[in-house]
Amino acid sequence: MSFEEAAAIPLAGLTALQALRDHGGIDSGQQVLVNGASGGVGSYAVQIAKACGAIVTGVCGPANVDLVRRFGADHVIDYRSRDPLGGDRKCDIIFDAVATLSFGKAGHACNRRATS
Ligand SMILES: NC(=O)c1ccc[n+]([C@@H]2O[C@H](COP(=O)([O-])OP(=O)(O)OC[C@H]3O[C@@H](n4cnc5c(N)ncnc54)[C@H](OP(=O)(O)O)[C@@H]3O)[C@@H](O)[C@H]2O)c1
C-alpha cells in the first residue's frame, strides 16, 4: 500500500468506527443496516460491522451491488428498486452514511429508540 493510499484510511475509517462502536454500541449478532454502503464511509462501516459479528445489510446503487457483497454484506438493497426501510424486518443499528433516509421512518425500523 502506498503512503497516499494509507493516508486515505483514517478519516473515513474512524468516522465509521465511531458511529458503529461509540454511538451505536455495536455487538455480535445484531442486525445492522448501512445506507451508502458503496461509499467511502459506508464501505468501512460494512467491513467493521462484519468484523464485529453483525449481520449486515448494505444499501447502494445498482452498479455497486456486487462490490458491497465483496465488502462482506450479508444482504444488499439497491435503493433504486427497493425502499431500504420498507418491509417488516427490524434493525438494531441503522447507520445512514449519506443522510437520505427519513429519521422518523428509521426510528420505526429500529428495535430501539433512534438517537442520532
Ligand atoms: N469520507 C470521509 O472521510 C468522511 C468523513 C466524515 C464524514 N463524511 C461525510 O459522510 C458522507 C458520506 O461520505 P462518503 O465519503 O462516504 O461519500 P461517497 O464516497 O461519495 O459515497 C456516497 C455514496 O452515497 C450513495 N448514495 C447516493 N444516493 C443514495 C441513496 N439515495 N441512497 C443510498 N445511498 C446513496 C452512493 O452509492 P452508489 O454510488 O452505489 O449509488 C455512494 O456510494 C458525506 O456527507 C461526507 O461529508 C465523510
The ligand as an ORCA input file, in Angstrom:
! r2SCAN-3c Opt
* xyz 0 1
  N     -15.131     10.224      3.515
  C     -14.833     10.707      4.723
  O     -13.681     10.634      5.203
  C     -15.918     11.346      5.572
  C     -15.638     11.627      6.911
  C     -16.641     12.184      7.706
  C     -17.883     12.484      7.161
  N     -18.105     12.231      5.835
  C     -19.442     12.544      5.303
  O     -20.122     11.298      5.131
  C     -20.984     11.395      4.000
  C     -20.626     10.291      3.001
  O     -19.297     10.492      2.586
  P     -18.549      9.420      1.684
  O     -17.132      9.860      1.588
  O     -18.840      8.045      2.184
  O     -19.276      9.692      0.276
  P     -19.079      8.922     -1.112
  O     -17.842      8.099     -1.099
  O     -19.275      9.945     -2.167
  O     -20.296      7.900     -1.112
  C     -21.611      8.337     -1.263
  C     -22.443      7.121     -1.504
  O     -23.794      7.517     -1.423
  C     -24.522      6.562     -2.153
  N     -25.837      7.081     -2.445
  C     -26.194      8.084     -3.284
  N     -27.529      8.243     -3.272
  C     -28.021      7.337     -2.385
  C     -29.328      6.995     -1.933
  N     -30.430      7.646     -2.365
  N     -29.464      6.002     -1.019
  C     -28.393      5.329     -0.555
  N     -27.102      5.588     -0.951
  C     -26.938      6.579     -1.852
  C     -23.691      6.307     -3.384
  O     -23.958      4.978     -3.743
  P     -23.954      4.456     -5.272
  O     -22.729      5.095     -5.918
  O     -23.858      2.968     -5.124
  O     -25.229      4.950     -5.892
  C     -22.253      6.498     -2.874
  O     -21.558      5.296     -2.702
  C     -20.808     12.806      3.427
  O     -21.822     13.619      3.977
  C     -19.446     13.229      3.968
  O     -19.342     14.634      4.084
  C     -17.171     11.653      5.043
*
